[in-house]
């Protein structure tokens, strides 16, 4: 989603953010529409920066443990050699209202 170019000062670049739409909301907005979106801001790690070139993404579960209530671990350990993560801001939409549909 991109900021409305008519509402920014002349010569300024419009800001943009990725918006996650789910279910029936995916068909509501089209490129060029002016929309009002209600939702929340999320921070997602950029997994591509963690992978080596040519490496495929794979999820593996080796064991599942259950714990009783009140039992906790003592923090995070064993992170030697892990690269710094970079993060990306994403807006998760709960509702979207199209104010100016280009195709109607």
Z-matrix of the N, CA and C atoms (Angstrom, degrees):
N
C 1 1.431
C 2 1.521 1 107.18
N 3 1.312 2 115.38 1 143.41
C 4 1.462 3 121.03 2 -176.33
C 5 1.524 4 109.74 3 -124.36
N 6 1.313 5 114.51 4 145.68
C 7 1.457 6 121.59 5 177.03
C 8 1.530 7 109.94 6 -60.95
N 9 1.340 8 116.76 7 145.52
C 10 1.464 9 122.13 8 -179.91
C 11 1.530 10 109.44 9 -65.40
N 12 1.337 11 118.48 10 117.04
C 13 1.472 12 120.91 11 -177.30
C 14 1.529 13 114.16 12 -61.92
N 15 1.338 14 117.76 13 -22.64
C 16 1.468 15 120.02 14 179.90
C 17 1.522 16 112.53 15 -76.40
N 18 1.338 17 117.34 16 -13.02
C 19 1.467 18 120.91 17 -176.60
C 20 1.525 19 113.33 18 -106.31
N 21 1.326 20 117.38 19 12.14
C 22 1.465 21 120.46 20 178.25
C 23 1.527 22 108.96 21 -116.35
N 24 1.334 23 117.86 22 158.38
C 25 1.468 24 120.49 23 -179.75
C 26 1.533 25 111.97 24 -62.97
N 27 1.324 26 117.46 25 151.11
C 28 1.471 27 120.45 26 177.90
C 29 1.531 28 111.28 27 -59.07
N 30 1.315 29 116.24 28 136.98
C 31 1.460 30 121.78 29 178.91
C 32 1.517 31 114.04 30 88.20
N 33 1.334 32 118.53 31 -9.29
C 34 1.469 33 121.57 32 -179.59
C 35 1.531 34 109.70 33 -88.15
N 36 1.323 35 115.60 34 149.19
C 37 1.459 36 121.09 35 177.58
C 38 1.524 37 109.18 36 -87.59
N 39 1.334 38 118.32 37 135.10
C 40 1.464 39 119.65 38 177.34
C 41 1.526 40 110.94 39 -68.53
N 42 1.334 41 116.22 40 140.07
C 43 1.464 42 121.16 41 177.64
C 44 1.525 43 109.23 42 -82.32
N 45 1.324 44 115.81 43 155.98
C 46 1.467 45 119.57 44 179.48
C 47 1.523 46 109.80 45 -140.06
N 48 1.343 47 115.73 46 159.21
C 49 1.456 48 122.64 47 177.32
C 50 1.526 49 107.64 48 -149.34
N 51 1.326 50 116.63 49 147.01
C 52 1.460 51 120.88 50 176.12
C 53 1.522 52 108.76 51 -75.57
N 54 1.334 53 116.52 52 135.26
C 55 1.462 54 122.56 53 178.91
C 56 1.521 55 108.01 54 -118.75
N 57 1.332 56 116.44 55 129.73
C 58 1.457 57 122.13 56 177.90
C 59 1.525 58 107.91 57 -96.77
N 60 1.334 59 116.75 58 119.72
C 61 1.463 60 123.23 59 176.96
C 62 1.520 61 108.35 60 -113.67
N 63 1.338 62 116.34 61 141.80
C 64 1.468 63 120.22 62 -179.55
C 65 1.524 64 110.38 63 -127.91
N 66 1.326 65 115.36 64 157.94
C 67 1.465 66 124.84 65 174.17
C 68 1.525 67 112.03 66 55.98
N 69 1.337 68 118.10 67 -131.36
C 70 1.466 69 121.56 68 -173.33
C 71 1.523 70 113.15 69 -68.99
N 72 1.324 71 118.32 70 -16.43
C 73 1.462 72 121.26 71 -178.84
C 74 1.529 73 112.52 72 -72.55
N 75 1.334 74 117.58 73 -18.01
C 76 1.466 75 120.06 74 -177.95
C 77 1.522 76 112.28 75 -66.30
N 78 1.321 77 118.32 76 -24.61
C 79 1.461 78 121.82 77 -177.89
C 80 1.525 79 113.20 78 -96.25
N 81 1.334 80 118.58 79 -5.82
C 82 1.469 81 120.80 80 -175.05
C 83 1.522 82 113.07 81 -73.45
N 84 1.300 83 118.09 82 -51.29
C 85 1.460 84 121.20 83 -175.79
C 86 1.511 85 112.49 84 -96.09
N 87 1.318 86 116.01 85 142.91
C 88 1.460 87 122.72 86 177.11
C 89 1.528 88 108.14 87 -122.06
N 90 1.332 89 118.50 88 159.78
C 91 1.468 90 119.82 89 176.78
C 92 1.527 91 111.06 90 -55.98
N 93 1.317 92 116.64 91 132.86
C 94 1.458 93 122.09 92 -179.54
C 95 1.513 94 114.23 93 96.25
N 96 1.342 95 118.26 94 -12.67
C 97 1.461 96 121.54 95 178.83
C 98 1.519 97 110.62 96 -74.22
N 99 1.322 98 115.71 97 148.77
C 100 1.465 99 121.10 98 171.74
C 101 1.517 100 106.26 99 -96.50
N 102 1.338 101 116.61 100 120.82
C 103 1.461 102 121.77 101 -173.03
C 104 1.518 103 111.02 102 -127.09
N 105 1.327 104 114.88 103 154.90
C 106 1.459 105 122.54 104 170.34
C 107 1.523 106 105.82 105 -115.90
N 108 1.333 107 116.98 106 125.29
C 109 1.458 108 121.83 107 -173.71
C 110 1.521 109 109.51 108 -119.70
N 111 1.339 110 115.79 109 134.46
C 112 1.461 111 122.13 110 175.28
C 113 1.519 112 106.90 111 -112.35
N 114 1.335 113 116.95 112 134.62
C 115 1.452 114 120.22 113 -179.35
C 116 1.507 115 111.40 114 175.61
N 117 1.321 116 116.15 115 -152.17
C 118 1.457 117 121.26 116 -178.23
C 119 1.525 118 110.41 117 -141.07
N 120 1.324 119 114.48 118 155.07
C 121 1.458 120 122.32 119 -178.24
C 122 1.524 121 109.74 120 -88.99
N 123 1.325 122 116.94 121 132.66
C 124 1.468 123 122.71 122 178.83
C 125 1.522 124 109.61 123 -120.89
N 126 1.307 125 115.46 124 153.64
C 127 1.460 126 121.86 125 174.07
C 128 1.522 127 107.21 126 -113.87
N 129 1.327 128 116.69 127 120.89
C 130 1.457 129 121.89 128 -179.65
C 131 1.520 130 109.97 129 -117.11
N 132 1.338 131 117.26 130 137.52
C 133 1.467 132 118.12 131 175.16
C 134 1.523 133 109.81 132 -72.31
N 135 1.325 134 116.05 133 142.74
C 136 1.463 135 120.27 134 176.00
C 137 1.520 136 107.49 135 -85.04
N 138 1.321 137 115.61 136 101.00
C 139 1.458 138 120.94 137 -175.48
C 140 1.515 139 112.48 138 -68.59
N 141 1.318 140 117.40 139 -25.48
C 142 1.462 141 119.75 140 -179.13
C 143 1.524 142 111.43 141 -63.11
N 144 1.338 143 117.74 142 -28.37
C 145 1.460 144 120.08 143 179.38
C 146 1.528 145 111.69 144 -74.53
N 147 1.340 146 117.31 145 -17.71
C 148 1.462 147 120.83 146 179.88
C 149 1.523 148 112.34 147 -86.26
N 150 1.327 149 117.03 148 -20.17
C 151 1.460 150 121.07 149 -176.06
C 152 1.520 151 111.30 150 -86.67
N 153 1.304 152 114.83 151 150.53
C 154 1.458 153 120.45 152 173.19
C 155 1.523 154 108.00 153 -80.04
N 156 1.329 155 118.82 154 155.58
C 157 1.465 156 120.22 155 178.92
C 158 1.527 157 111.49 156 -56.94
N 159 1.331 158 116.55 157 129.13
C 160 1.461 159 121.50 158 179.27
C 161 1.512 160 114.84 159 85.52
N 162 1.327 161 118.26 160 -5.89
C 163 1.460 162 121.78 161 -178.29
C 164 1.528 163 110.11 162 -80.97
N 165 1.345 164 116.67 163 140.00
C 166 1.460 165 121.60 164 179.85
C 167 1.530 166 109.85 165 -92.48
N 168 1.337 167 115.58 166 151.06
C 169 1.457 168 121.04 167 176.50
C 170 1.518 169 108.80 168 -79.43
N 171 1.336 170 117.00 169 133.00
C 172 1.455 171 120.96 170 -178.48
C 173 1.521 172 108.81 171 -146.47
N 174 1.328 173 116.63 172 134.73
C 175 1.456 174 122.39 173 178.45
C 176 1.514 175 108.13 174 -110.27
N 177 1.333 176 117.21 175 127.25
C 178 1.451 177 122.15 176 -178.67
C 179 1.517 178 109.67 177 -130.05
N 180 1.342 179 116.23 178 133.74
C 181 1.461 180 121.26 179 175.05
C 182 1.515 181 107.17 180 -111.67
N 183 1.309 182 116.27 181 123.71
C 184 1.462 183 119.92 182 -177.67
C 185 1.521 184 112.01 183 -100.43
N 186 1.319 185 117.68 184 -35.43
C 187 1.463 186 119.84 185 179.14
C 188 1.518 187 109.69 186 -157.83
N 189 1.316 188 115.09 187 154.10
C 190 1.455 189 121.48 188 177.19
C 191 1.518 190 107.16 189 -124.40
N 192 1.319 191 116.19 190 127.73
C 193 1.458 192 121.12 191 178.90
C 194 1.514 193 109.45 192 -116.10
N 195 1.321 194 115.77 193 145.60
C 196 1.460 195 119.91 194 173.13
C 197 1.517 196 107.68 195 -111.68
N 198 1.320 197 115.39 196 145.25
C 199 1.459 198 120.64 197 -179.94
C 200 1.512 199 108.94 198 -124.68
N 201 1.303 200 115.52 199 152.51
C 202 1.454 201 119.85 200 174.18
C 203 1.516 202 110.01 201 -73.65
N 204 1.315 203 115.94 202 163.40
C 205 1.459 204 120.16 203 178.71
C 206 1.520 205 110.36 204 -62.92
N 207 1.310 206 116.69 205 141.11
C 208 1.463 207 121.06 206 177.17
C 209 1.516 208 114.15 207 89.36
N 210 1.331 209 119.49 208 -12.05
C 211 1.458 210 121.12 209 178.41
C 212 1.519 211 109.06 210 -85.34
N 213 1.322 212 116.42 211 130.13
C 214 1.459 213 120.48 212 179.37
C 215 1.514 214 109.89 213 -133.04
N 216 1.309 215 115.09 214 158.51
C 217 1.460 216 121.83 215 174.61
C 218 1.513 217 109.24 216 -85.07
N 219 1.295 218 117.29 217 161.85
C 220 1.455 219 122.28 218 -178.60
C 221 1.512 220 113.69 219 -92.01
N 222 1.307 221 120.04 220 47.41
C 223 1.459 222 122.25 221 177.03
C 224 1.516 223 112.22 222 93.11
N 225 1.313 224 115.85 223 -171.25
C 226 1.462 225 122.57 224 -178.19
C 227 1.517 226 108.59 225 -97.55
N 228 1.314 227 116.41 226 134.93
C 229 1.460 228 119.68 227 179.10
C 230 1.525 229 109.08 228 -139.88
N 231 1.316 230 115.90 229 166.24
C 232 1.456 231 121.38 230 176.05
C 233 1.516 232 114.83 231 74.83
N 234 1.322 233 117.49 232 37.69
C 235 1.458 234 120.07 233 -177.61
C 236 1.523 235 113.14 234 -101.78
N 237 1.308 236 118.27 235 21.52
C 238 1.460 237 120.26 236 179.05
C 239 1.523 238 109.70 237 -66.94
N 240 1.306 239 115.75 238 135.36
C 241 1.455 240 120.79 239 176.44
C 242 1.514 241 115.02 240 84.67
N 243 1.314 242 118.22 241 -1.12
C 244 1.465 243 119.98 242 178.62
C 245 1.515 244 109.09 243 -82.75
N 246 1.312 245 116.13 244 136.17
C 247 1.462 246 121.86 245 -178.91
C 248 1.526 247 110.78 246 -73.71
N 249 1.325 248 115.16 247 158.21
C 250 1.461 249 119.89 248 174.40
C 251 1.522 250 109.11 249 -67.16
N 252 1.327 251 115.39 250 138.40
C 253 1.456 252 120.22 251 179.35
C 254 1.518 253 110.45 252 -89.47
N 255 1.305 254 116.03 253 143.77
C 256 1.459 255 119.92 254 169.60
C 257 1.526 256 106.54 255 -108.78
N 258 1.305 257 115.47 256 148.15
C 259 1.452 258 120.71 257 -174.12
C 260 1.512 259 111.14 258 -118.91
N 261 1.325 260 115.36 259 160.02
C 262 1.453 261 122.69 260 -178.85
C 263 1.529 262 108.18 261 -132.77
N 264 1.338 263 116.77 262 135.31
C 265 1.458 264 120.86 263 176.20
C 266 1.524 265 109.25 264 -85.52
N 267 1.323 266 116.23 265 132.72
C 268 1.461 267 123.12 266 179.54
C 269 1.523 268 107.72 267 -133.33
N 270 1.325 269 117.24 268 138.42
C 271 1.457 270 121.84 269 177.19
C 272 1.524 271 107.87 270 -99.85
N 273 1.336 272 117.47 271 119.36
C 274 1.457 273 122.33 272 178.16
C 275 1.520 274 108.38 273 -94.12
N 276 1.319 275 116.93 274 117.43
C 277 1.466 276 121.89 275 -174.64
C 278 1.523 277 110.86 276 -85.35
N 279 1.330 278 115.56 277 134.75
C 280 1.459 279 122.26 278 172.66
C 281 1.527 280 109.29 279 -96.95
N 282 1.327 281 116.35 280 -33.93
C 283 1.461 282 121.97 281 179.28
C 284 1.525 283 108.97 282 -149.59
N 285 1.322 284 116.03 283 150.60
C 286 1.461 285 121.12 284 178.04
C 287 1.525 286 108.63 285 -136.23
N 288 1.320 287 115.91 286 135.50
C 289 1.468 288 122.35 287 178.11
C 290 1.523 289 107.16 288 -121.70
N 291 1.330 290 116.46 289 119.56
C 292 1.462 291 121.52 290 179.38
C 293 1.522 292 107.76 291 -87.32
N 294 1.345 293 116.44 292 117.77
C 295 1.462 294 121.31 293 -177.46
C 296 1.520 295 112.30 294 -90.81
N 297 1.328 296 117.30 295 -31.58
C 298 1.460 297 121.29 296 -177.00
C 299 1.517 298 107.82 297 -141.48
N 300 1.333 299 117.03 298 94.93
C 301 1.458 300 121.20 299 -178.15
C 302 1.524 301 109.19 300 -85.39
N 303 1.321 302 117.43 301 122.32
C 304 1.465 303 123.02 302 -177.77
C 305 1.531 304 112.72 303 -69.49
N 306 1.349 305 117.89 304 -20.15
C 307 1.462 306 120.86 305 -171.99
C 308 1.520 307 113.73 306 -105.54
N 309 1.341 308 119.28 307 5.00
C 310 1.473 309 121.68 308 177.93
C 311 1.502 310 110.88 309 -92.06
